[in-house]
């Protein structure tokens, strides 16, 4: 039985198709990422932009064709921050559900956090029995999950993400010193407000597209390789170095870096800054990248 999960986010739409082996292990049949940028302008307007709706519906048509071609038996479609907050979310949800032939469930931040934890815990056996923090930095929000190694101790959704904060703070190319300072201050303030009780000296597990792109950059991958990215460690010094480099580079310079996804180049500096500021707050000894996002926890 083949099963699919479609994850509709603020920046990307992700399609995962899996099937079980004889032992019950799930193996990847298809794992696609497309950039709809559904959250374009959402932070300022509170509404989905017509261009973003059109782009994302085109991706839904591509995904519907893939579901049919791969004879998928069951599909779950989940949506996150952009559709949680857009006043006109129905303008996308209704036609998208018709195209995909499946209902779209807009999950709460707490459920998104739970799925991020499950995906990390199931796929990173090195963390078994150890306390750690999972951070899933998306386009519009960041889920921060604290675990003692066996269960979730706390989980919060913080309204900071790569697209949201890039649009809010990084108007120049490259960003100015004042913009970089305002970005860091905003991240620190929102983490202090929404995630005040975080442990110290614990591993930070980094999930979603910003994290996997940081790993691909650190590995200088000529083509994305999920098996090399998943479980890759970044030291605090390496994370800080990449954050500084991305924040002081132009979009064109970022796009030219080995390992960079071109469509992510304009917003990744804000996403990397979220990881860097959170790692400082945690005094994390290392950052472990998780390629298995919330679609793997569903």
Secondary structure as UniProt FT lines:
FT   STRAND          2..8
FT   STRAND          12..20
FT   TURN            22..23
FT   STRAND          26..35
FT   TURN            38..41
FT   HELIX           42..45
FT   HELIX           50..69
FT   TURN            70..71
FT   STRAND          74..79
FT   HELIX           81..85
FT   TURN            87..89
FT   HELIX           90..100
FT   STRAND          104..106
FT   HELIX           109..123
FT   HELIX           125..127
FT   TURN            128..129
FT   STRAND          132..137
FT   STRAND          142..147
FT   STRAND          152..158
FT   HELIX           162..169
FT   HELIX           177..194
FT   STRAND          203..207
FT   HELIX           209..219
FT   HELIX           226..229
FT   TURN            230..231
FT   STRAND          233..234
FT   HELIX           236..248
FT   HELIX           251..255
FT   TURN            258..259
FT   HELIX           262..264
FT   TURN            265..267
FT   HELIX           268..282
FT   STRAND          287..290
FT   HELIX           294..297
//
